[in-house]
């Protein structure tokens, strides 16, 4: 169980109701919000970790990773 201030609970439930969502959608809303916050914090941590790395070095590393994934994803497999 998660505890939140009553004002937040009312605001979220009101928002969901205005969008036509039902009570059961509250869990999905909370899960998506938490996942989004984790992603934001991970991005911030990576930015801090790589603060002193030159942009060119990071862009090259990202490019290499993307090419490797694409090569694996789109590789033609023999029957």
Secondary structure, 3 states (H helix, E strand, C coil): CCCCCHHHHHHHHHHHHHCCCCCCHHHHHHHHHHHHHHHHHHHHHHHHHCCCCCHHHHHHHHHHHHHHHHHHHCCCCCC
